[in-house]
Amino acid sequence: MLVGAVVVYRNGGAAALIAPAAALFVTARFYTGDPYYKPDFQSYAEGNSPVWAFVLLGLAFLAAATTLFWRRTAGVESVAVLVLLLFPAMFMGLH
């Protein structure tokens, strides 16, 4: 995600789609299981509200649209969303 942030900041265009791809990854990982609880399946979503995952997903698609169609900001929104997505991707599943 950090490499994607550098790529998006340097050149917009199709690189702006990195933020939605990262958001889809985080959202999909949110619904996967934790191998630590092998005998009985437990996903990361159990006991947690999925609102934050879908808010980040919406922000990522909004950032991609503004990066593609409003070039003035040059991908700052996508970089900010990628940094926000970095934290749940890194710390999801810590015990």
C-alpha positions in Angstrom: 0.0 0.0 0.0 2.9 2.3 0.6 4.3 1.6 -2.9 0.8 2.3 -4.3 0.7 5.6 -2.5 4.0 6.6 -4.2 2.8 5.5 -7.6 -0.5 7.3 -7.2 1.1 10.5 -6.1 3.6 10.5 -9.0 1.2 9.8 -11.8 -2.6 9.7 -11.5 -4.5 8.0 -14.3 -5.0 4.3 -14.0 -2.8 4.3 -10.9 -5.8 5.9 -9.1 -7.4 2.5 -9.1 -4.9 1.2 -6.6 -6.9 2.7 -3.7 -10.1 0.9 -4.5 -8.2 -2.3 -5.0 -6.6 -2.0 -1.6 -10.0 -1.2 -0.1 -11.5 -4.3 -1.7 -8.6 -6.3 -0.2 -9.2 -4.9 3.3 -13.0 -5.5 3.0 -12.5 -9.1 1.8 -9.9 -9.8 4.5 -12.4 -8.5 7.1 -14.8 -11.4 6.2 -12.1 -14.1 6.1 -11.4 -16.5 8.9 -8.7 -16.5 11.5 -6.5 -19.6 11.3 -5.7 -19.2 15.0 -9.3 -20.4 15.8 -8.9 -23.5 13.6 -11.5 -25.9 15.1 -14.4 -23.5 15.1 -14.4 -20.9 12.3 -14.3 -17.3 13.4 -14.1 -14.4 11.0 -12.7 -11.0 11.8 -16.2 -9.6 11.2 -17.7 -11.6 14.1 -18.3 -9.2 17.0 -17.2 -6.2 15.0 -19.2 -3.6 13.1 -18.6 -3.7 9.3 -19.4 0.0 9.0 -15.7 1.1 9.1 -14.8 -1.3 6.3 -17.6 0.0 4.0 -16.8 3.6 4.9 -13.2 3.0 3.8 -14.4 1.3 0.7 -16.6 4.2 -0.2 -13.8 6.7 0.5 -11.5 4.7 -1.7 -13.9 4.8 -4.7 -14.6 8.5 -4.1 -10.8 9.2 -4.0 -10.3 7.3 -7.2 -13.1 9.3 -8.9 -11.6 12.6 -7.7 -8.1 11.5 -8.8 -9.3 10.6 -12.2 -11.7 13.5 -12.9 -10.3 16.3 -10.8 -6.6 16.5 -11.5 -6.0 19.6 -9.4 -5.3 17.5 -6.2 -3.0 15.0 -8.1 -3.9 12.0 -6.1 -3.7 13.4 -2.6 -7.0 11.8 -1.7 -5.9 8.4 -2.9 -2.7 8.6 -0.9 -4.6 9.6 2.2 -7.0 6.7 1.8 -4.1 4.2 1.2 -2.5 5.4 4.4 -5.9 4.9 6.2 -6.2 1.4 4.7 -2.7 0.5 5.8 -3.7 0.4 9.5 -6.5 -2.2 9.3 -4.6 -4.3 6.9 -1.6 -4.4 9.2 -3.4 -4.8 12.6 -6.3 -7.0 11.6 -6.0 -10.3 13.3 -3.7 -9.3 16.1 -4.4 -11.2 19.3 
